[in-house]
């Protein structure tokens, strides 16, 4: 089982980071997930009714990621944190994309709580995963672009295993290699905040909500938390 680790340099730069790692084994992605279907429909209905709207860049949860992106040289209005891009898409189109049940589940939880989320098919992860600064030698193939190879700039924060980069710009985009499909059976989901003091309770509620969506369709689910004080957890 791979371990996920926040490296000391990232922990020092972002000392209030808290990441929920929700792991599911024995996932059954080909069966109906009615609770996920309902969660997506509920969000879209609330938006249509005007009773709820997704967090935007004026929200402290999103603003914190914009500040972090700028700190490592990324323009967050051109390359947006995942939750920011997802919320903007929902606000504009009135609906969330339907990818597959596992991805739809974390998208719903992400946008509901204003927290970035991602996922990794652990069958395609090699070795442990570090959340670290790029040195410029790494390679990344973006989700949906299997013939594209990018190289993160030195100093950009990435998720990386022993083969290459799993996410760019911390949480802007996931890699094609570790994408989650209906066939994925062992998956690690990450939910993130840079302000645990303020938003730690929101993160924990979101992790429980995601676990609740996954559990009926998995043999086992677990939740671990990564922080500068506890920088390592096994998936």
Backbone bond lengths (Angstrom), bond angles and torsions (degrees), N, CA, C in turn:
res aa  C-N    CA-C-N  psi(-1)  N-CA   C-N-CA  omega(-1)  CA-C   N-CA-C  phi
1 X - - - 1.463 - - 1.527 108.80 -
2 X 1.328 117.80 129.36 1.461 119.11 178.58 1.522 111.58 -69.97
3 X 1.314 115.23 152.90 1.456 121.47 171.99 1.525 108.70 -104.61
4 X 1.313 116.17 148.52 1.454 122.60 173.35 1.527 107.47 -108.52
5 X 1.330 115.86 138.75 1.467 119.15 -173.35 1.524 110.34 -142.22
6 X 1.317 115.52 133.69 1.460 121.31 168.74 1.522 107.09 -87.53
7 X 1.321 117.95 120.66 1.456 120.19 -177.81 1.529 110.35 -73.22
8 X 1.336 117.07 155.29 1.465 120.30 -176.71 1.525 113.81 -56.34
9 X 1.332 117.61 -37.88 1.468 119.31 -178.11 1.527 111.13 -64.69
10 X 1.324 117.28 -40.77 1.464 120.81 178.21 1.529 110.10 -70.02
11 X 1.318 117.09 -40.79 1.465 120.60 177.93 1.526 111.43 -60.99
12 X 1.329 116.29 -39.30 1.465 119.91 179.40 1.521 111.61 -67.87
13 X 1.329 116.38 -37.80 1.463 120.66 -177.51 1.532 111.99 -75.96
14 X 1.337 116.36 -29.43 1.464 121.42 -176.94 1.530 108.80 -131.22
15 X 1.334 116.70 72.82 1.470 120.76 -169.03 1.522 115.02 -70.79
16 X 1.340 118.37 -12.73 1.458 120.64 -179.46 1.534 111.71 -104.84
17 X 1.329 115.66 19.50 1.470 120.73 179.53 1.531 111.05 -68.63
18 X 1.329 115.29 140.25 1.458 121.22 171.20 1.521 107.64 -141.47
19 X 1.317 115.47 127.95 1.467 121.83 -179.03 1.521 108.75 -123.77
20 X 1.321 116.13 126.52 1.460 120.96 173.15 1.523 108.19 -92.46
21 X 1.305 115.53 126.44 1.462 122.13 177.87 1.526 107.37 -109.48
22 X 1.328 115.29 107.36 1.460 121.12 -178.81 1.532 107.08 -103.70
23 X 1.313 116.22 117.43 1.468 120.53 -176.33 1.527 109.83 -110.91
24 X 1.323 115.33 135.10 1.463 120.95 177.31 1.523 109.24 -124.31
25 X 1.315 116.74 131.83 1.461 121.92 174.64 1.531 108.53 -116.70
26 X 1.326 115.28 150.87 1.460 119.88 -178.54 1.513 113.26 66.47
27 X 1.330 117.09 33.94 1.470 120.43 178.96 1.523 110.98 -63.98
28 X 1.334 114.92 142.95 1.468 121.30 178.26 1.537 108.16 -118.75
29 X 1.322 115.21 88.53 1.448 120.69 -172.53 1.510 115.56 -83.36
30 X 1.312 116.94 -4.68 1.464 119.60 -177.45 1.528 113.10 -97.35
31 X 1.336 117.16 -6.06 1.461 118.85 179.88 1.535 109.87 -94.72
32 X 1.330 118.44 163.66 1.471 120.43 177.56 1.537 110.91 -65.23
33 X 1.334 115.78 141.16 1.470 122.36 176.25 1.535 106.78 -118.06
34 X 1.317 119.16 79.67 1.468 120.64 -172.16 1.525 113.94 -62.34
35 X 1.331 117.76 -33.16 1.473 119.26 -179.07 1.527 111.27 -69.23
36 X 1.325 116.81 -34.82 1.462 120.23 176.21 1.528 110.35 -69.58
37 X 1.325 116.19 -43.13 1.465 120.28 176.63 1.529 110.37 -56.83
38 X 1.332 116.31 -42.68 1.467 121.07 -179.57 1.528 111.51 -68.99
39 X 1.325 116.94 -37.08 1.465 120.28 -179.70 1.522 111.25 -63.75
40 X 1.330 116.79 -42.66 1.460 120.99 177.56 1.528 110.73 -64.57
41 X 1.320 116.57 -46.66 1.464 120.65 -179.22 1.529 111.24 -62.31
42 X 1.329 116.35 -37.35 1.461 120.75 -179.44 1.529 110.99 -64.97
43 X 1.326 116.84 -44.35 1.463 120.55 177.95 1.523 110.89 -61.06
44 X 1.298 116.08 -45.49 1.469 120.28 -178.46 1.527 111.31 -65.45
45 X 1.331 117.01 -35.87 1.458 120.19 178.57 1.524 111.13 -69.56
46 X 1.344 116.79 -41.09 1.463 120.16 177.66 1.527 111.09 -61.90
47 X 1.320 115.62 -39.59 1.466 119.41 177.55 1.528 110.14 -64.02
48 X 1.324 116.80 -44.81 1.461 121.16 -179.40 1.532 111.23 -64.06
49 X 1.334 116.56 -34.86 1.470 121.37 -179.44 1.527 112.40 -78.54
50 X 1.334 116.39 -14.30 1.464 120.09 -177.28 1.511 114.39 79.78
51 X 1.338 117.12 14.83 1.467 120.22 -179.56 1.524 113.01 -91.67
52 X 1.323 116.56 -7.48 1.467 121.11 -179.04 1.514 107.80 -157.75
53 X 1.324 115.75 149.59 1.459 119.77 171.73 1.521 108.96 -144.92
54 X 1.320 118.12 151.11 1.465 120.22 -178.14 1.525 111.64 -68.04
55 X 1.312 115.50 151.71 1.461 120.97 177.24 1.524 109.77 -63.06
56 X 1.338 116.09 139.23 1.460 119.85 175.92 1.528 109.19 -117.40
57 X 1.325 116.96 -170.61 1.461 119.45 -171.07 1.526 113.15 -70.48
58 X 1.351 118.35 -7.59 1.461 120.12 173.09 1.529 111.80 -84.46
59 X 1.320 116.96 -11.42 1.466 121.57 179.16 1.518 109.20 -78.20
60 X 1.337 118.83 136.23 1.469 120.59 -178.50 1.526 113.88 -55.88
61 X 1.337 117.69 -31.51 1.466 119.97 -179.97 1.525 111.42 -66.30
62 X 1.331 116.70 -38.77 1.468 120.92 178.82 1.524 110.51 -81.07
63 X 1.318 115.81 -40.23 1.464 120.80 -178.65 1.526 111.19 -56.96
64 X 1.339 116.51 -37.44 1.467 120.42 179.85 1.523 111.43 -61.32
65 X 1.340 116.38 -38.34 1.471 119.30 178.98 1.520 111.31 -72.06
66 X 1.318 117.39 -35.50 1.471 119.67 175.57 1.531 109.90 -59.90
67 X 1.330 115.53 -44.48 1.468 119.82 178.90 1.527 110.97 -62.19
68 X 1.327 116.53 -42.26 1.470 120.65 179.31 1.523 110.73 -63.74
69 X 1.321 116.47 -44.66 1.473 119.74 179.73 1.531 110.46 -58.29
70 X 1.333 116.14 -45.17 1.467 118.92 -179.88 1.525 110.78 -62.17
71 X 1.323 116.80 -32.04 1.467 120.01 -177.28 1.524 111.79 -65.48
72 X 1.345 117.60 -27.36 1.467 118.70 177.46 1.528 112.21 -110.70
73 X 1.349 115.45 22.70 1.457 119.97 167.60 1.507 116.62 87.30
74 X 1.350 117.61 15.48 1.461 121.50 178.72 1.523 109.52 -104.83
75 X 1.325 117.00 133.75 1.458 121.90 175.93 1.524 108.88 -81.81
76 X 1.347 119.02 108.91 1.468 120.64 -172.02 1.521 114.20 -73.59
77 X 1.326 117.46 -9.36 1.463 118.63 175.85 1.525 111.39 -90.77
78 X 1.314 115.52 -13.20 1.463 119.92 175.31 1.524 110.52 -101.24
79 X 1.315 116.05 -40.41 1.466 123.28 177.95 1.527 105.89 -120.89
80 X 1.308 116.94 97.21 1.459 121.05 -168.10 1.537 113.11 -90.41
81 X 1.332 116.42 147.11 1.465 119.30 169.17 1.531 109.59 -54.31
82 X 1.311 116.78 147.01 1.471 120.82 -172.16 1.523 112.27 -55.89
83 X 1.326 117.99 -43.80 1.457 120.23 -176.79 1.521 111.04 -67.62
84 X 1.314 117.37 -32.50 1.460 122.06 177.17 1.528 109.91 -66.33
85 X 1.320 116.71 -48.20 1.469 120.73 179.51 1.521 111.26 -63.30
86 X 1.342 116.53 -40.73 1.462 120.37 -178.81 1.525 110.80 -66.67
87 X 1.322 116.78 -42.69 1.457 120.67 179.14 1.518 112.16 -64.21
88 X 1.328 116.67 -40.61 1.463 120.67 177.95 1.534 110.89 -63.75
89 X 1.314 115.51 -40.48 1.470 119.17 178.46 1.525 110.82 -63.81
90 X 1.320 116.58 -42.67 1.459 120.54 179.79 1.524 110.48 -64.29
91 X 1.336 116.87 -44.68 1.459 120.33 -178.96 1.526 111.44 -62.70
92 X 1.321 116.92 -35.74 1.464 121.62 -177.45 1.525 112.22 -78.17
93 X 1.326 116.44 -45.47 1.472 120.66 -173.08 1.521 113.61 -95.29
94 X 1.330 116.58 -20.79 1.455 119.59 -179.35 1.510 114.18 83.61
95 X 1.329 116.60 2.75 1.461 119.77 -179.42 1.522 109.93 -149.31
96 X 1.315 115.10 157.75 1.462 122.09 175.52 1.527 108.84 -99.20
97 X 1.329 117.57 150.88 1.462 119.36 176.92 1.520 111.12 -66.53
98 X 1.314 116.67 148.71 1.464 122.34 172.54 1.525 106.98 -105.48
99 X 1.326 116.25 112.67 1.467 121.85 -176.99 1.526 109.77 -104.48
100 X 1.307 115.86 -66.80 1.461 124.36 171.77 1.524 105.80 -161.26
101 X 1.342 119.13 166.12 1.459 119.40 -170.29 1.526 115.00 -57.61
102 X 1.331 118.22 -40.97 1.458 119.86 -177.91 1.529 111.46 -66.68
103 X 1.328 116.40 -45.34 1.460 120.66 178.83 1.527 110.34 -66.57
104 X 1.318 116.92 -42.55 1.460 120.30 178.77 1.528 110.67 -59.95
105 X 1.323 116.93 -34.86 1.463 121.02 -179.62 1.520 111.08 -64.60
106 X 1.331 117.18 -48.54 1.462 116.75 -177.79 1.521 111.71 -74.23
107 X 1.330 118.05 -28.12 1.468 119.45 174.17 1.521 110.98 -62.55
108 X 1.323 116.78 -44.02 1.467 120.72 -179.57 1.525 110.80 -62.34
109 X 1.327 116.59 -44.85 1.466 120.61 -179.25 1.524 110.38 -67.53
110 X 1.325 116.74 -41.06 1.456 121.62 -179.53 1.522 111.48 -58.35
111 X 1.318 116.22 -53.41 1.458 119.60 -174.08 1.529 111.45 -73.39
112 X 1.327 117.94 -30.77 1.465 120.27 178.02 1.530 110.75 -63.78
113 X 1.332 116.57 -39.74 1.463 120.12 -173.46 1.523 113.73 -103.80
114 X 1.328 117.65 -1.08 1.462 120.29 177.90 1.512 113.78 67.93
115 X 1.346 115.52 35.20 1.466 121.16 -177.97 1.526 109.87 -123.68
116 X 1.329 118.60 134.96 1.464 119.74 175.48 1.529 110.93 -61.56
117 X 1.326 115.46 144.24 1.460 120.94 177.98 1.518 109.41 -141.92
118 X 1.315 115.33 150.97 1.453 121.63 175.92 1.510 108.88 -153.13
119 X 1.325 116.52 175.23 1.459 119.95 -179.10 1.515 110.32 -153.03
120 X 1.327 114.37 153.53 1.460 121.50 -176.22 1.523 109.39 -135.36
121 X 1.332 116.42 128.20 1.458 120.98 172.32 1.527 106.99 -75.47
122 X 1.311 116.32 109.51 1.469 120.49 -172.32 1.522 113.09 -69.26
123 X 1.330 117.27 -15.26 1.465 119.47 175.31 1.523 111.43 -66.22
124 X 1.327 116.55 -18.94 1.461 121.05 -177.43 1.518 112.91 -113.63
125 X 1.327 116.84 9.28 1.470 122.18 174.74 1.524 108.22 -91.69
126 X 1.328 116.45 135.75 1.469 120.83 178.82 1.520 109.45 -112.14
127 X 1.316 116.08 123.70 1.459 120.23 179.27 1.519 111.45 69.42
128 X 1.327 115.67 -160.16 1.458 121.20 -179.69 1.527 111.08 -84.94
129 X 1.316 115.17 163.36 1.463 121.99 -178.75 1.521 108.79 -112.87
130 X 1.322 116.00 123.73 1.460 121.77 177.35 1.521 110.80 -108.65
131 X 1.316 115.81 136.86 1.466 122.07 169.62 1.523 104.63 -95.12
132 X 1.320 115.98 107.81 1.463 119.82 -167.65 1.525 111.52 -150.11
133 X 1.318 114.55 172.91 1.453 120.68 173.28 1.528 109.61 -80.55
134 X 1.334 116.15 135.70 1.468 120.73 176.04 1.517 110.08 -70.18
135 X 1.332 116.14 149.67 1.468 120.06 174.93 1.529 112.19 -104.52
136 X 1.335 116.68 -2.89 1.457 120.81 176.78 1.515 114.85 98.07
137 X 1.329 116.82 -8.40 1.471 119.99 -179.40 1.529 112.47 -95.32
138 X 1.318 117.11 -9.72 1.462 120.92 -173.23 1.535 111.73 -77.27
139 X 1.326 114.89 158.01 1.461 120.67 176.53 1.523 109.85 -119.15
140 X 1.337 114.02 150.20 1.460 121.53 -176.60 1.521 109.16 -142.61
141 X 1.323 116.13 131.48 1.455 121.75 174.36 1.521 108.03 -113.18
142 X 1.350 117.84 113.93 1.464 120.63 -173.04 1.527 112.83 -67.16
143 X 1.305 114.88 150.64 1.452 122.47 175.57 1.518 109.92 -53.90
144 X 1.346 115.92 127.81 1.449 121.13 178.36 1.515 114.97 83.58
145 X 1.343 116.46 -0.49 1.463 120.84 179.88 1.530 109.79 -129.89
146 X 1.338 117.68 68.49 1.463 120.83 -171.65 1.523 114.86 -64.00
147 X 1.328 117.22 -17.00 1.469 119.63 -179.57 1.522 113.05 -99.85
148 X 1.329 117.31 5.61 1.464 121.87 -178.64 1.517 110.11 -100.65
149 X 1.316 116.78 137.27 1.464 121.70 174.42 1.533 108.49 -125.77
150 X 1.323 115.57 123.62 1.457 122.22 177.11 1.520 109.33 -115.21
151 X 1.320 115.78 162.94 1.463 121.27 177.29 1.529 108.52 -129.37
152 X 1.319 117.47 109.45 1.457 119.10 177.88 1.534 111.48 -55.86
153 X 1.320 114.25 147.35 1.461 118.75 178.63 1.521 110.39 -74.74
154 X 1.330 117.66 147.37 1.464 119.67 175.71 1.535 110.38 -53.95
155 X 1.312 116.03 133.32 1.460 121.01 178.82 1.510 114.51 95.73
156 X 1.337 117.40 -11.38 1.464 120.96 176.12 1.530 108.47 -74.04
157 X 1.323 117.37 138.96 1.465 119.55 178.27 1.528 109.42 -83.29
158 X 1.331 115.02 132.95 1.460 122.25 -175.71 1.531 109.85 -136.96
159 X 1.311 115.64 158.99 1.460 122.47 159.60 1.529 105.30 -94.95
160 X 1.318 118.18 132.17 1.462 120.31 -178.85 1.521 110.42 -145.55
161 X 1.354 115.45 140.26 1.455 120.63 171.05 1.525 108.40 -105.99
162 X 1.315 117.67 -163.79 1.468 119.26 -175.11 1.528 112.38 -76.42
163 X 1.329 118.16 -12.22 1.467 121.67 179.12 1.521 112.21 -93.82
164 X 1.321 117.17 -40.59 1.456 119.18 -175.95 1.515 112.08 178.10
165 X 1.312 115.26 -158.52 1.455 122.57 -172.68 1.528 110.20 -91.24
166 X 1.336 115.80 133.55 1.463 121.95 -179.72 1.525 112.14 -99.84
167 X 1.329 117.70 -28.63 1.463 121.70 172.96 1.523 108.54 -143.97
168 X 1.325 116.53 145.70 1.462 122.05 173.42 1.525 110.38 -104.31
169 X 1.336 114.74 155.12 1.467 121.93 177.27 1.542 109.88 52.15
170 X 1.331 116.35 43.22 1.460 125.48 -178.51 1.522 110.22 68.29
171 X 1.333 117.36 -65.32 1.466 118.43 -174.47 1.524 112.86 -144.79
172 X 1.323 116.63 25.72 1.467 119.33 179.88 1.529 111.70 -72.00
173 X 1.338 116.17 -46.28 1.465 118.86 -173.87 1.522 110.32 -153.13
174 X 1.336 115.37 141.77 1.462 121.12 179.36 1.529 110.77 -91.02
175 X 1.326 114.75 165.12 1.463 121.69 -178.48 1.530 111.03 -85.59
176 X 1.321 114.93 153.25 1.468 120.60 178.52 1.533 110.75 -67.77
177 X 1.327 116.35 -38.00 1.477 120.77 -173.94 1.520 112.55 -59.79
178 X 1.314 117.77 -39.91 1.465 121.20 -173.87 1.531 112.21 -106.09
179 X 1.347 116.38 20.52 1.468 120.39 -179.33 1.530 110.68 -61.83
180 X 1.305 115.00 150.49 1.465 121.60 179.29 1.522 108.97 -95.16
181 X 1.335 115.21 127.00 1.463 122.17 178.80 1.528 109.16 -122.03
182 X 1.328 116.11 178.72 1.466 119.82 176.51 1.524 111.94 -64.00
183 X 1.321 117.41 -19.73 1.464 121.16 179.97 1.529 113.07 -88.26
184 X 1.314 117.88 -9.22 1.472 120.93 -178.04 1.527 109.53 -68.88
185 X 1.333 115.63 131.02 1.463 119.54 -178.00 1.530 113.62 -115.65
186 X 1.333 117.80 -18.48 1.467 121.76 -179.98 1.522 107.54 -130.40
187 X 1.324 116.04 105.82 1.462 121.13 -168.94 1.524 110.33 -130.91
188 X 1.324 115.86 139.01 1.465 122.47 171.04 1.521 108.34 -108.61
189 X 1.318 116.05 127.38 1.461 123.28 177.87 1.536 108.00 -108.96
190 X 1.320 116.83 138.68 1.463 121.22 179.04 1.517 109.83 -119.35
191 X 1.327 116.40 132.16 1.464 124.12 171.01 1.520 106.79 -120.34
192 X 1.349 117.78 138.51 1.456 119.82 -167.18 1.531 113.27 -134.59
193 X 1.329 115.18 144.72 1.456 121.97 167.14 1.524 108.79 -138.88
194 X 1.316 116.36 148.20 1.471 121.76 174.33 1.518 111.37 -96.14
195 X 1.348 117.11 -4.33 1.463 121.68 -175.77 1.521 109.75 -131.45
196 X 1.333 115.51 72.30 1.464 119.73 -178.60 1.524 111.75 -62.01
197 X 1.338 116.81 -33.20 1.463 120.02 -179.51 1.517 110.36 -58.66
198 X 1.329 115.99 -39.55 1.463 120.99 -178.47 1.523 112.16 -90.78
199 X 1.340 117.23 -42.92 1.462 121.45 -168.31 1.527 114.40 -115.32
200 X 1.327 117.42 11.52 1.459 119.81 -179.44 1.519 112.78 -59.95
201 X 1.352 116.49 -38.97 1.463 119.22 179.82 1.524 111.00 -67.20
202 X 1.331 117.03 -37.17 1.464 120.89 177.14 1.528 109.94 -62.87
203 X 1.336 115.58 -42.42 1.462 119.82 179.29 1.524 111.35 -62.00
204 X 1.311 116.91 -41.65 1.465 119.99 -178.34 1.523 111.24 -68.00
205 X 1.329 117.25 -38.08 1.464 120.41 175.41 1.529 110.41 -63.71
206 X 1.340 115.70 -42.65 1.466 120.15 179.48 1.523 111.21 -63.00
207 X 1.333 117.26 -41.28 1.466 120.78 178.96 1.523 110.94 -63.30
208 X 1.331 116.71 -41.15 1.465 120.38 177.54 1.523 110.98 -64.64
209 X 1.335 115.66 -38.95 1.467 119.91 179.62 1.532 110.90 -64.95
210 X 1.333 115.70 -43.68 1.462 119.12 178.22 1.518 110.75 -64.61
211 X 1.315 117.18 -44.42 1.460 120.14 177.84 1.527 110.73 -58.37
212 X 1.334 116.72 -38.44 1.459 121.08 179.28 1.518 112.88 -64.75
213 X 1.343 116.65 -34.01 1.462 119.93 177.28 1.530 111.79 -73.78
214 X 1.331 115.98 -33.25 1.456 120.66 -177.13 1.530 112.94 -80.62
215 X 1.313 117.10 -38.01 1.460 121.97 -168.28 1.528 115.16 -55.53
216 X 1.349 119.69 -39.92 1.470 118.31 -179.92 1.533 113.56 -66.34
217 X 1.322 116.34 -12.30 1.473 120.44 -174.72 1.533 111.55 -121.76
218 X 1.332 116.22 24.39 1.465 121.15 -178.20 1.517 109.91 -142.24
219 X 1.318 114.89 154.12 1.468 118.89 174.85 1.523 110.49 -72.68
220 X 1.330 116.19 -36.08 1.467 120.05 -178.05 1.520 109.80 -154.84
221 X 1.330 116.00 143.14 1.460 121.33 172.97 1.523 108.99 -131.70
222 X 1.323 116.16 145.69 1.463 121.33 176.92 1.524 108.89 -138.43
223 X 1.327 116.12 156.46 1.459 122.11 175.96 1.524 108.88 -127.90
224 X 1.321 116.51 126.38 1.459 122.97 173.43 1.524 107.98 -124.29
225 X 1.334 115.88 156.43 1.461 120.11 179.31 1.521 109.65 -121.29
226 X 1.329 114.83 133.83 1.459 122.55 175.94 1.519 109.02 -106.21
227 X 1.323 116.20 137.80 1.458 121.79 177.15 1.521 107.55 -154.90
228 X 1.322 118.21 168.14 1.471 118.92 175.50 1.531 113.01 -55.71
229 X 1.333 117.17 -30.52 1.459 119.94 179.21 1.535 111.89 -78.12
230 X 1.341 116.55 -29.73 1.465 122.37 177.32 1.521 107.68 -131.63
231 X 1.334 116.26 79.13 1.465 119.61 -167.19 1.523 115.96 -83.12
232 X 1.328 118.39 3.99 1.454 119.54 -175.27 1.519 111.10 -137.36
233 X 1.324 116.76 136.46 1.468 121.97 175.06 1.498 109.20 -147.91
234 X 1.325 116.38 146.13 1.456 121.32 179.42 1.513 110.32 -92.28
235 X 1.336 115.43 138.48 1.460 120.00 176.69 1.516 111.37 -88.95
